[in-house]
């Protein structure tokens, strides 16, 4: 999922700068939420692996 976001931003003419300000801000917040979700998921996976050992 996290790999998709930079691809989508890269498909925009000049990244977020071409979007209306409110849309760009909401997209940036969504990107941050997704990055945090990925970080937490990786942390949980690491904790699960450590618990098995």
C-alpha positions in Angstrom: 0.0 0.0 0.0 2.7 2.5 1.0 4.5 1.9 -2.3 1.4 2.9 -4.2 1.2 6.4 -2.7 4.5 7.8 -4.2 3.5 6.3 -7.6 0.1 8.1 -7.5 1.8 11.4 -6.5 4.3 10.9 -9.2 1.5 10.5 -11.8 0.3 14.0 -11.0 1.7 16.8 -13.2 3.8 18.4 -10.5 3.0 16.3 -7.5 0.8 17.9 -5.0 1.4 21.5 -6.2 -1.0 21.1 -9.1 -4.0 20.2 -6.9 -6.3 22.6 -5.1 -4.9 23.5 -1.7 -7.6 21.7 0.3 -7.3 18.5 -1.8 -3.5 18.6 -1.5 -3.7 19.0 2.3 -6.2 16.1 2.6 -4.1 13.9 0.4 -1.0 14.7 2.5 -2.9 13.8 5.7 -4.1 10.5 4.2 -0.5 9.7 3.1 0.7 10.4 6.7 -2.1 8.2 8.1 -1.1 5.4 5.7 2.6 5.7 6.6 1.7 5.5 10.3 -0.5 2.5 9.7 2.3 0.7 7.8 4.8 1.6 10.6 2.5 0.2 13.2 1.9 -3.0 11.2 5.6 -3.6 10.8 6.1 -3.0 14.5 3.3 -5.6 15.4 4.9 -8.1 12.9 8.3 -7.6 14.6 6.8 -8.0 18.0 5.0 -11.2 16.9 8.2 -12.6 15.5 10.1 -11.8 18.7 7.3 -13.5 20.8 7.7 -16.7 18.8 11.4 -16.9 19.6 
